[in-house]
């Protein structure tokens, strides 16, 4: 049974599976917490821009990408957070594009510190950046793909910048088989 402190950490603890082993550029290996989650396909009116054919999902009757679904799940658990949309050159989003938002100063400071240590590059930043009080969580969304070289490099830079391993999660999602057409 999980304690109240553990469940307050983030809402994905109940769906944790075996951690993902990542081999870092330094040669070290790290076990990254990993969860599995099932999401529903969107069956409503198609959206115009799918960002290169990203799956459009249904989250409580709204068309969203997986990254926005993750943000919404975190918000429902009392966290705040954003999709770090590196596809659009580092925009932060809490809703579907074209909506943009800014980070609060404490989160912006951490994000900037990691990017600076990463040679001023935003590429590789995990998809979702969330916070609740003094806690931070970086979530990498994965469907059929695996974590890439840029994400692993960014992850190691973030660890070396003082972000603890418990502040990272790989979110492996699948489409709910009962929802396929």
C-alpha positions as CSV (number, residue, x, y, z in Angstrom):
1,X,0.0,0.0,0.0
2,X,1.3,3.5,-0.9
3,X,1.6,6.2,1.7
4,X,-0.1,9.5,1.3
5,X,3.4,11.1,0.7
6,X,4.1,8.7,-2.2
7,X,0.7,9.3,-3.9
8,X,1.1,13.0,-3.5
9,X,4.3,12.8,-5.6
10,X,2.4,12.3,-8.9
11,X,-0.8,10.5,-10.1
12,X,0.9,7.9,-12.2
13,X,2.3,5.8,-9.3
14,X,-0.6,3.4,-9.6
15,X,0.3,2.5,-13.2
16,X,4.1,2.1,-12.7
17,X,5.7,-0.9,-14.4
18,X,9.3,-2.1,-14.6
19,X,11.6,0.9,-15.0
20,X,13.2,1.7,-18.4
21,X,17.0,1.3,-18.5
22,X,18.7,4.2,-20.2
23,X,22.3,4.2,-21.2
24,X,23.6,7.8,-20.8
25,X,26.2,9.4,-23.0
26,X,28.6,9.3,-20.0
27,X,28.4,5.5,-20.1
28,X,26.3,5.2,-16.9
29,X,23.0,3.4,-16.9
30,X,19.9,4.7,-15.1
31,X,16.5,3.1,-14.3
32,X,13.8,5.6,-15.1
33,X,10.4,5.2,-13.6
34,X,7.9,4.1,-16.3
35,X,4.2,3.8,-16.4
36,X,1.7,2.4,-18.8
37,X,-1.6,4.1,-19.5
38,X,-4.5,3.6,-21.9
39,X,-6.0,6.5,-23.8
40,X,-9.1,6.7,-26.1
41,X,-9.0,7.7,-29.8
42,X,-10.9,10.9,-30.7
43,X,-14.1,10.0,-32.7
44,X,-15.4,13.6,-33.1
45,X,-14.8,16.2,-35.8
46,X,-11.2,15.9,-37.2
47,X,-8.8,18.7,-36.2
48,X,-7.0,20.6,-38.9
49,X,-3.4,20.4,-37.7
50,X,-2.3,17.1,-36.3
51,X,1.4,18.0,-36.1
52,X,2.5,15.6,-38.7
53,X,-0.3,13.0,-38.1
54,X,0.0,12.7,-34.3
55,X,-2.9,10.6,-32.9
56,X,-5.8,12.7,-31.7
57,X,-7.2,11.4,-28.4
58,X,-10.4,11.9,-26.5
59,X,-9.9,13.2,-23.0
60,X,-13.2,13.9,-21.3
61,X,-14.9,14.7,-24.6
62,X,-12.1,17.0,-25.9
63,X,-9.7,16.4,-28.8
64,X,-6.2,16.4,-27.4
65,X,-2.7,15.1,-28.2
66,X,-1.2,12.7,-25.6
67,X,0.9,15.5,-24.1
68,X,-2.1,17.6,-23.3
69,X,-3.9,14.5,-21.9
70,X,-0.9,14.0,-19.5
71,X,-1.1,17.7,-18.5
72,X,-4.8,17.3,-17.8
73,X,-4.3,14.2,-15.7
74,X,-1.7,16.0,-13.6
75,X,-4.0,19.1,-13.3
76,X,-6.8,16.8,-12.0
77,X,-4.4,15.6,-9.3
78,X,-3.5,19.2,-8.2
79,X,-0.4,19.7,-10.2
80,X,0.2,22.4,-12.8
81,X,2.2,21.9,-15.9
82,X,2.7,22.4,-19.6
83,X,3.4,20.5,-22.8
84,X,6.9,21.6,-23.9
85,X,6.2,21.8,-27.6
86,X,9.7,21.7,-29.1
87,X,8.1,21.0,-32.5
88,X,7.0,24.6,-32.5
89,X,10.3,25.9,-31.3
90,X,9.8,25.8,-27.5
91,X,6.3,26.9,-27.0
92,X,4.5,26.0,-23.7
93,X,0.9,24.7,-24.0
94,X,-1.8,23.7,-21.5
95,X,-4.3,23.4,-24.3
96,X,-4.3,22.4,-28.0
97,X,-2.4,24.7,-30.4
98,X,-2.5,27.5,-31.1
99,X,-2.9,28.2,-27.4
100,X,0.4,29.2,-25.7
101,X,1.2,30.0,-22.1
102,X,4.2,31.1,-20.0
103,X,5.9,29.3,-17.2
104,X,5.8,30.7,-13.7
105,X,9.2,32.1,-12.8
106,X,10.3,29.2,-10.6
107,X,9.6,26.7,-13.4
108,X,11.2,29.0,-16.0
109,X,14.3,29.3,-13.9
110,X,14.7,25.5,-13.8
111,X,13.9,25.1,-17.5
112,X,16.4,27.8,-18.4
113,X,19.1,26.3,-16.2
114,X,18.8,22.9,-17.9
115,X,18.7,24.4,-21.4
116,X,21.8,26.5,-20.7
117,X,23.7,23.5,-19.4
118,X,22.5,21.7,-22.6
119,X,24.3,24.2,-24.8
120,X,21.2,26.5,-25.0
121,X,19.4,23.7,-26.8
122,X,15.7,22.9,-26.1
123,X,15.7,19.8,-28.2
124,X,15.3,16.6,-26.2
125,X,13.4,18.2,-23.3
126,X,10.8,15.7,-22.0
127,X,7.3,16.4,-23.4
128,X,5.6,17.5,-20.2
129,X,7.0,19.7,-17.4
130,X,4.9,19.8,-14.3
131,X,5.2,21.2,-10.7
132,X,3.4,21.0,-7.4
133,X,4.8,23.1,-4.7
134,X,8.5,22.4,-4.6
135,X,8.2,19.2,-6.6
136,X,8.9,19.0,-10.3
137,X,8.1,16.2,-12.8
138,X,9.4,15.8,-16.4
139,X,7.3,13.3,-18.4
140,X,8.3,11.8,-21.7
141,X,5.3,10.5,-23.7
142,X,5.9,7.4,-25.8
143,X,3.5,5.5,-28.0
144,X,5.1,3.3,-30.6
145,X,8.5,4.9,-30.4
146,X,11.4,4.6,-28.0
147,X,13.3,7.4,-26.2
148,X,15.7,9.0,-28.6
149,X,19.3,10.2,-28.4
150,X,18.4,13.8,-27.8
151,X,16.1,13.0,-25.0
152,X,18.7,10.8,-23.3
153,X,21.3,13.6,-23.6
154,X,18.8,16.2,-22.2
155,X,17.9,13.8,-19.4
156,X,21.6,13.4,-18.4
157,X,22.1,17.2,-18.5
158,X,19.0,17.6,-16.3
159,X,20.3,15.1,-13.8
160,X,23.7,16.8,-13.7
161,X,21.8,20.1,-13.2
162,X,20.5,18.8,-9.9
163,X,17.1,17.4,-10.9
164,X,16.6,14.2,-8.9
165,X,15.8,10.9,-10.7
166,X,12.4,10.7,-9.0
167,X,11.4,13.8,-11.0
168,X,11.3,11.9,-14.3
169,X,8.8,9.5,-15.8
170,X,8.4,7.7,-19.1
171,X,4.7,7.6,-19.9
172,X,4.1,4.6,-22.3
173,X,0.6,4.9,-23.6
174,X,-1.5,2.7,-25.8
175,X,-5.0,3.1,-27.4
176,X,-7.7,1.5,-25.4
177,X,-8.6,-1.6,-27.6
178,X,-12.3,-1.2,-26.7
179,X,-12.2,2.2,-28.4
180,X,-10.8,1.2,-31.8
181,X,-13.1,1.6,-34.8
